[in-house]
């Protein structure tokens, strides 16, 4: 079976996804959709597919006639995710959507409710750390050393600190929120958020999380670091595991040993994105959904909302309001991991 795929939004992330689809055996890149003709038309010409200016929201239009596909990838700006995920669900199409699922919690809830009503999972969300080798090694170690009791996730970025705290939470820290939920197999039930000023506004966001089983997680996000870094450390019942450092050359010169950290968030995960796309295409072909779900996106968004509310409450602990997990997503920690 050849899986026909369309990609909505072909900026940096979307163009990467489109190129992976075009190179992947068993996949056929049918079209790319982007209102920016300079990006969309040029990429379509490069990859030998159709460029369309609009996405899937024009039912019965030329777009719908040209956009025959078996699945879609959504990598447009965050505020448009809800529109196109809903359009895919209305057509019964499997979709790989970049995170966040939405920017508003009620929109994420609508996607979950629509998917549940549909009766099967169609949405895979781009929390791609579950495909990252270093994070996979941590998850594998936990199968031997027991349940996590403390998780420390450190995330350093190279911006100027001008983003608002809600933006940092939904655009960046949400990755770390999912890492905690994935590694622990537990929901986060309360959060307390501290903010340290710096740069053009905020430098550090620290989120202390209480998990349903009593474990604790601390998320440390620096928006004005000297390089881009992601790491996680877990203290479990019978041991401790720390994600390996990326392999980098150690340069000895002028009486010092130096190594490059790098300031690029994209390149370190290129192989991860490729693995993610390969697994998504295989899941469409098999008819068996894998990877992070719409529920994972909704649950992470609920934590984001609570973390932002904690900031408004001067860092006081805030409960995460989350309903019971629908049966469609009722899976244990091991099932959360990629097969």
LINHUGI-V70275 format. One record per backbone hydrogen bond with DSSP energy under -0.5 kcal/mol. CO is the residue of the C=O (numbers start at 1). NH is the residue of the N-H. Records with the same first field share a line. If there is no record, write none. Layout:
BEGIN
CO = NH + NH
END
This chain:
BEGIN
1 = 3
2 = 4
3 = 28
4 = 70 + 71
5 = 30 + 31
6 = 73
7 = 9 + 33
8 = 75
11 = 15
12 = 16
13 = 17
14 = 18
15 = 19
16 = 20
17 = 21
18 = 22
19 = 23
20 = 24
21 = 24
24 = 27
26 = 3
28 = 5 + 30
30 = 50
31 = 7
32 = 52
33 = 9
35 = 37
36 = 40
37 = 41 + 42
38 = 42
39 = 43
40 = 44
41 = 45
42 = 46
43 = 47
44 = 48 + 49
50 = 32
52 = 34
55 = 58
57 = 59
58 = 61 + 64
61 = 65
62 = 66
63 = 67
70 = 94
71 = 6
72 = 96
73 = 8 + 75
74 = 98
77 = 80
78 = 81
80 = 84
81 = 85
82 = 86
83 = 87
84 = 88
85 = 89
86 = 90
87 = 91
88 = 93
89 = 92
94 = 72
95 = 97 + 124
96 = 74
97 = 126
104 = 107 + 108
105 = 109
106 = 110
107 = 111
108 = 112
109 = 113
110 = 114
111 = 115
112 = 116
113 = 117
114 = 118
115 = 119 + 120
122 = 95
123 = 294
124 = 97
125 = 127
126 = 128
127 = 130
128 = 131
129 = 132
132 = 136
133 = 137
134 = 138
135 = 139
136 = 140
137 = 141
138 = 142
139 = 143
140 = 143
141 = 144 + 145
142 = 146
145 = 238
147 = 237
149 = 216
150 = 235
151 = 153 + 218
152 = 154 + 233
153 = 220
154 = 231
155 = 222
156 = 229
157 = 225
160 = 200
161 = 202
164 = 168
165 = 169
166 = 170
167 = 171
168 = 172 + 173
169 = 174
172 = 175 + 176
173 = 177
174 = 178
175 = 179
176 = 180
177 = 181
178 = 182
179 = 183
180 = 184
181 = 185
187 = 189 + 212
189 = 320
190 = 210
191 = 318
192 = 208
194 = 206
195 = 197
196 = 203 + 204
198 = 201
201 = 198
203 = 223
204 = 196
205 = 207 + 221
206 = 194 + 208
207 = 209 + 219
208 = 192
209 = 211 + 217
210 = 189 + 190
211 = 214
215 = 211
216 = 151
217 = 209
218 = 153 + 220
219 = 207 + 221
220 = 155 + 222
221 = 205 + 223
222 = 157
223 = 159 + 161
227 = 229
229 = 156
231 = 154
232 = 243
233 = 152
234 = 236 + 241
235 = 149 + 150
236 = 239
239 = 236
241 = 234
246 = 248
249 = 251
250 = 252
251 = 253 + 258
253 = 256
256 = 253 + 258
258 = 251
262 = 228
263 = 265
264 = 268
266 = 269
267 = 270
269 = 273
270 = 274
271 = 275
272 = 276
273 = 277
274 = 278
275 = 279
276 = 280
277 = 281
278 = 282
279 = 283
280 = 284
281 = 285
282 = 286
283 = 287 + 288
287 = 289
292 = 125
293 = 297
294 = 298
295 = 299
296 = 300
297 = 301
298 = 302
299 = 303
300 = 304
301 = 305
302 = 306
303 = 307
304 = 308
305 = 309
306 = 310
307 = 311
308 = 312
309 = 313
310 = 315 + 316
311 = 314
313 = 316
318 = 191
319 = 321
320 = 322
326 = 329
327 = 330
329 = 331
332 = 336
333 = 337
334 = 337
END
